[in-house]
Amino acid sequence: MRKSLKRYQLLIWISLLLTLGFIAVIASNYYVSKDAVERSLSENSLPITGDNVYSEIQKDILRPVFVSAQMAHDTFVRDWLLNGEDDATQIAKYLKEVKLRNNAISSFLVSDLSKNYYYPDGLLKTVKESDSRDLWFFRVKNLKTPYETNVDLDLANRDNMTIFTNYRVTDYSGKFIGAVGIGLTLDTMKHLIDSYQSRFQRKIYFVDKKGTVVLAGSASLKNGNIHQLPGLSHIAKQILGTSANDSLHLTYQNDAEKIVLNSRFLPELGWYLLVEQNLDTEMQAIQRSLLINGIVGGSITLLVLLLTLLSIRRYQNKIEKSAATDPLTKLLNRQAFDFVFQQAILDSERSRQPLCVALMDIDHFKKINDKQGHLIGDHVLKEIAMIAKRSLRESDVICRWGGEEFLILLKNCALEKATAIAENLRTTIAANDFSRTTDLAKGRLNLTVSMGVAECKTQESEDSVFERADVALYQAKESGRNSVYFSE
């Protein structure tokens, strides 16, 4: 395991760097996108939504203001009040017509002289300063502005919560003589707000100058005063400080959600229009996009790393193979054989099975190179390697020891059997016509080998057993070559 980690250490570091870099890119893209979305919401989307809602309000919510203004400046209303309010049916008919024509829930006129409260069915009541439900009239009487908009119970409409526009009526010299107006039910206005919210995909609500939420859609879930609402309490003063010509961009935290808010004051209503958007909701599309990009990019990165790993492994295997094998004969080389031999000695000692080595040398190989050329010499070396592979057992290992020498490792093999295997290999090589497998040979080509065999003794060193095999090989050469000798 440690060897494998060391082998692929560079690839592991590259993978970690790529992974960290990929994560860093995704994270930076997310935060840059989040900042861009927040800036776009604050500076563009929400103000534009506020402008659109304001335009819609001018058509829907502010219509009662315009109607009430027309009523307050209508000469018929003024003259009727100034002439003593003689015929109540006339003003009732007038109020009924205003109500029907403007699709209002109620319309009214209150005289300052008689304190009578008229509505489409005639006289409703007489307002009194001692009655808390009539205080609105006396408040309107003292207004410095032409009108007010407030949310109150409608006595003439079963005490339904109604948005009233209360407009001051003055005589031709500007003296206060009464109040007129129409009302829209709060439910009707909530439906309008809901349609805005559905259309613009934002939360929309209104607060008065004291911070009380006076109108909100059913999806806004806003009620109470913004001074006490979570998150909004921290920016309530800033919201209520917005002037008529300003559009304020703010953010606040509500639990784990970050909310972007736009505020503007509507002088026609005397209310603040608040439009807000959950930044996390707005980021969902970007998060999905980044997730898809992350999956695609991660998959591509993983595929590249996998292909790189396979390529490196293949290249390393090729290097290891070339480092462990002789390029000409494709046999193990001397360095690789040393490792195999050490393992074989350990296995032999552990299993108490005999282990032999055989050193083989091609007789008069120099003459072959001199007479036939080095190409034939190379051919002979490759042919002998193939003959040895076919002749030896599957468990036996052969390597090119150097030049024209080969070393054979015979596992689980006593000296007598090893000598017999070596003898069989010698005779096979001697009987082979090496010219049959090449067109370069000049006539029939036969050659012989000499071999020295030695059995490994207990606790014997590698150099010792190879030296004894070499001595046996020397005896075979001295005895005329083409023979097998063994060392006791």
C-alpha positions, 0 to 999 in steps of 0.5 A, a space after each residue: 500500500 505504501 509503495 503504491 502511494 509512493 508510486 502515485 504520489 505526484 498524481 495524488 498531489 495533482 488530483 488534490 490541487 485540481 480538486 481544491 482548485 475546482 472547489 475554489 472556482 465553484 465557491 468563488 463563482 457562487 459568491 460572485 454570483 450571489 453578490 451580483 444578484 444582490 446588487 441587481 435586486 437592490 439597484 434594479 429588480 426591486 426598484 423596477 418592481 416598486 415602480 410597476 407596483 406604484 403604477 398599478 397602485 395609481 390605477 387601483 389603490 389611488 383611484 379612491 383618492 381621485 374619486 374623493 377629490 372629485 367629490 370634495 370639489 363637486 359644486 353640488 356637494 358644496 352647495 347642498 351643504 351650504 344650503 342647509 342639507 334640505 333634502 337627504 334623498 338628493 345626497 343619498 342618490 348622489 352617494 349611491 351613484 358614486 359608489 356604483 360607478 366606482 365599484 366601491 364598498 361604501 361612499 359617505 358625506 359628513 357635514 361639519 355644521 349638522 354632524 350628520 353622517 350620510 351614506 347611499 341609503 340616507 342618514 346613518 348617524 350623527 357623529 360625536 366627538 365623544 364617540 371613539 369611532 367618530 374621532 376620524 372626522 375631527 382628525 380630518 377637520 384639523 388636517 393640514 393636508 387635503 385628505 388621509 387614507 386610513 384602515 378602519 371599521 365601516 359602520 355602514 358595511 357591517 363593520 368590515 375592515 375598510 380602507 377609507 379615503 377621507 377628503 376635506 370639503 371646504 366652501 368657496 372661501 376655503 372654510 371646512 364644511 365637511 368630509 367625503 370619501 369612498 371605501 374599499 374593503 381590505 379583502 379587495 385590496 389584499 387580492 390586489 396585493 396578491 395579484 401584484 405579488 404573483 405577477 412580480 414574484 416579490 413580497 409587497 406590503 404597506 406601512 404607515 408613518 408609525 411603522 404599522 403594517 396597514 396592508 399586506 397580501 395573504 402571502 406576505 404574512 406581515 402584521 404588527 409594527 415593523 419596529 417589532 418584526 424580526 429583522 425589520 426592527 433593525 432597519 425600521 428607522 431607515 425605512 420610515 426616514 425615506 422621503 417622497 423622492 427617495 428609493 431606499 435599498 436595504 438588507 436584513 437577516 430573518 433567521 437564516 434568510 437574507 432579505 433584500 428590501 426596497 422602500 419608497 414613500 407614497 405621498 398620495 397614500 401617506 404610506 410606505 411601499 415595501 418590496 422585498 425578495 428572499 435572496 436565497 430563493 433568487 439564488 436557487 436557479 444559480 445554485 442549480 446551475 452551479 451544481 450542474 456545472 460542478 457535476 459536469 466539471 467534476 465528472 470531466 476532471 475525474 475522467 481526466 484523472 482516471 485516464 491520466 492514472 491509467 496512462 501513468 500505470 501503463 507507462 510505469 508498467 512498461 518502464 518496470 517491464 523494460 527495466 526488468 527484462 532483457 530487450 533482446 530475449 525478453 527474458 528477465 535481466 540480472 537485476 530482476 533475477 536477483 530479486 526473484 532469487 532472493 524470494 525463491 531462497 526464502 520460499 525454499 527455506 520456509 517449505 524445506 524444498 530443494 532449490 538449484 541453479 544452472 549456469 548456461 554458456 553458448 559454446 564458441 559464440 564469438 565465432 558465430 558473431 565473427 563469421 555470421 555477423 551480429 544479427 545472426 548472433 542476436 537471432 541465436 540468443 533469441 532462439 535459445 531463449 525460446 527453446 529454454 522456455 519450451 523445455 523448462 518447467 512452468 515454475 522454472 525461471 530463466 534470465 539472461 545473465 550477460 553476453 551469451 550466458 543464461 542463468 536458470 532457477 529450478 524450484 523444488 528440484 534436487 541436484 539430480 533432477 536439475 542435472 537431468 533438466 539441464 541435460 535435456 535442454 543441452 541436447 535440445 539446443 544441440 539438435 536444433 538447426 538455427 538457420 531454419 528460422 532466419 534467412 540471414 544464416 549462411 548454410 546450416 547453423 548448429 551450436 552447443 551449450 555448456 552448463 554448470 549446475 549447483 544446489 543451494 545449501 542451507 544458509 548459503 549466500 547468493 554469491 556462493 551458489 553462483 560461484 559453485 555453478 560457475 565452477 561447474 560450468 568451467 569444468 564443462 568447458 574444460 572437458 570439451 564443452 557441450 556438456 553438463 557438470 554439477 557441483 556437490 
